[in-house]
């Protein structure tokens, strides 16, 4: 059998991740099994296990896929000139965050990680990417928007990071279990931060 090219391997891995996400969205994370993912993907068990040795690895793959598609949003916000203030930036960013069924899946991944030290350690590395993207935006805001020198901007960014992430994560939680939409959340952020309403 000919060896798969890197492109073909990447496509096959994505096919497995997509199948896993489909099953997790349909069955919930606790109800998902490797057998279901194998059936959904249409690939052999050997092909699946060649990429993911366990369900935890699949969960990690899905988490990375869900989060990585959102990271470019923070990079784009940091690159804008003028750099948008936090209320506007957060308002734009939350509109790209997982919601509905995908939001529920993120909450299930967080819950599973809270019960599994190994999964927590591994998913923490995935979500660290989101923290890094948020830090890039904050440093741009404090440097370009506020006019702080780079060292002070870096220090201020670290102080503000937890609050910014908390607001973003709060949207995932609230929009999943409450009738909260992105527009209302944008207005709430603007009111909290004392910035003009930005629709």
JODAUR-V317407 format. One record per residue. PHI is phi in whole degrees, 0 to 359 (NA if undefined). OMEGA is omega in radians with two decimals (* if undefined). D_LAST is the distance of its C-alpha to the last C-alpha in whole Angstrom. Layout:
phi->(PHI,PHI)
omega->(OMEGA,OMEGA)
d_last->(D_LAST,D_LAST)
This chain:
phi->(NA,295,288,289,288,304,295,292,296,297,294,291,298,296,299,292,299,297,295,297,297,301,293,297,292,280,258,83,298,297,272,271,237,299,299,294,293,301,296,296,284,77,258,282,301,299,294,296,290,291,253,226,280,204,297,301,294,295,302,298,298,293,300,298,295,295,284,298,291,262,296,297,297,292,299,294,297,293,275,294,227,290,294,293,294,306,298,291,298,295,300,295,291,296,294,264,284,300,214,61,299,291,297,299,296,299,297,293,295,300,296,296,294,294,261,233,304,293,294,299,299,284,289,300,292,294,289,297,298,293,298,295,297,295,296,300,298,299,297,296,295,290,278,276,277,260,91,286,294,308,297,292,296,296,296,294,297,295,291,273,301,299,293,298,296,299,295,294,294,298,294,301,295,295,289,276,248,231,281,247,253,296,296,297,292,302,296,295,299,299,295,296,273,68,253,302,298,234,267)
omega->(-3.13,-3.14,-3.14,3.05,3.08,3.13,-3.14,3.10,3.13,3.13,-3.14,3.09,3.13,3.10,3.12,3.12,3.12,3.11,3.13,3.12,3.12,-3.13,-3.13,3.10,-3.11,-3.00,-2.98,-3.09,-3.13,-3.09,-3.12,3.09,3.08,-3.14,3.12,3.13,3.10,-3.13,-3.12,-3.08,-3.07,3.13,3.12,3.08,3.13,3.13,-3.14,-3.07,3.05,3.12,-3.07,-3.04,-3.06,3.07,3.11,3.11,3.08,3.10,3.12,3.13,3.11,3.13,3.13,-3.13,-3.12,-3.07,-3.05,3.12,-3.14,-3.04,-3.12,3.13,3.12,3.10,-3.13,3.10,-3.14,-3.08,-3.13,3.03,-0.02,3.10,-3.11,3.10,-3.03,-3.12,3.13,-3.12,3.13,3.10,3.09,-3.04,-3.07,3.13,3.12,-3.08,3.11,3.08,3.13,-3.12,-3.13,3.06,3.09,3.13,3.10,3.12,3.12,3.09,3.09,-3.12,3.12,3.13,3.14,-3.11,-3.07,-3.14,-3.13,3.12,3.11,3.14,-3.07,3.13,3.10,3.12,3.10,-3.10,3.04,3.08,3.09,3.09,-3.13,3.11,3.12,3.13,3.11,3.11,-3.08,3.12,3.10,-3.14,-3.09,3.10,-3.04,-3.07,-3.09,3.13,3.10,3.01,-3.02,-3.12,3.13,3.12,3.12,-3.14,-3.14,3.12,3.12,3.11,-3.06,-2.99,-3.07,3.14,3.14,3.12,3.13,3.11,3.13,3.13,3.10,3.10,3.11,-3.13,-3.05,-3.11,3.12,-3.03,-3.13,3.11,-3.14,3.10,-3.04,-3.12,3.11,-3.13,3.08,-3.12,3.13,3.10,-3.13,3.13,-3.13,-3.06,3.11,3.13,3.13,3.08,-3.10,3.09,*)
d_last->(56,54,51,48,46,43,41,42,42,39,38,40,38,35,37,38,35,33,36,35,32,32,35,33,30,33,36,34,35,38,39,39,42,43,45,42,40,44,44,40,40,44,45,48,48,50,47,44,46,47,43,42,45,44,41,39,39,37,35,34,34,31,29,30,28,25,24,26,23,20,22,21,17,18,21,18,16,19,21,18,19,18,17,13,14,14,11,9,11,12,8,9,13,13,11,15,17,20,19,21,25,24,22,26,28,26,27,30,31,30,33,35,35,35,39,40,41,41,38,36,37,37,33,32,33,30,28,29,27,24,25,26,23,21,24,24,20,21,24,22,20,23,25,23,20,22,26,28,31,31,33,31,28,29,30,27,25,28,27,23,24,24,22,19,21,21,17,17,20,19,16,19,21,19,18,21,23,21,18,15,12,10,7,9,10,7,8,11,11,10,12,15,15,15,12,10,7,4,0)
